[in-house]
Amino acid sequence: MRCFFYDPATVTGKTLRITGQQSRHIASVLRLTAQTRLTLYDGCGEIITGEIVHVSPEKTTVQILSRATAPQVTSPLILAQALLKGKKMDFLLQKATELGVDVFIPIHTRYCEKKIHALERQKRRWQRIILEACKQCHRPVPMRIEQPVELTQLSIPDCSNLIMPWEDETSQPLTAQLISPQFPTLLLIGPEGGFHPDEIHFASNAGFTTVSLGPRILRAETAALTATSIIQYIHRNLDPAPR
Ligand code: SAM
């Protein structure tokens, strides 16, 4: 079933409306017709199964058939990623959404080429990328993207597992022993040029454990997705969904 996001303010009784770009997409691109069933998310965990009763590029009306609630996340994964160049952030946001990262914090470090103040327009595009990825992978609650911060301003949740992949780590792999699955995990990944030694020092003092992801130097986005996959496996967030 195709997934879309709806605005709870459009619900009246047993119907809701989808307007704007999503309705144009339903009518003109997907050419969905009356009686097609859809899954609809409010973005906060409410899941509606509905059936199209009327469709036009301006407005799609859906009859609500049933409602459910997405399961609560018990141990969130927060990805703090140093700003990357070009389309790499777009790619990473899409993949992190698919892999179930809960919160994404863009961070600025010494070797980042992008500047924080130049990001406002990008943030709107990033939101769109996250929503599109949610629709594609059937994720009811989008990954939250926070305001970009300097590494030294990164706020650290209480009792969290603090993991920092670092290519110069020679002894500690990313193992399940480092992760208490009942607590959030904050994963910190460097930019293309890596972390400055002062930043490694800062993060170690803040409680981060440096880990190796193997003997090869990975691109930042590969490192982020590799570590995310390992942590999600340990958190049992890659288990099959109950039906
Ligand atoms: N400093 C390096 C350089 O310029 O040659 C490479 C930085 S790497 C491209 C970007 C980020 O990916 C690093 O800051 C680190 O967080 C992560 N990373 C890459 N390879 C890794 C590995 N083998 N083990 C752990 N982390 C790695």
Residues whose N, C-alpha, C, O or C-beta is under 5 A from the ligand:
A	BS01	SAM	P165 W166 E167 L188 I189 G190 P191 E192 G193 G194 F195 V211 S212 L213 G214 P215 R216 I217 L218 R219 A220 A223
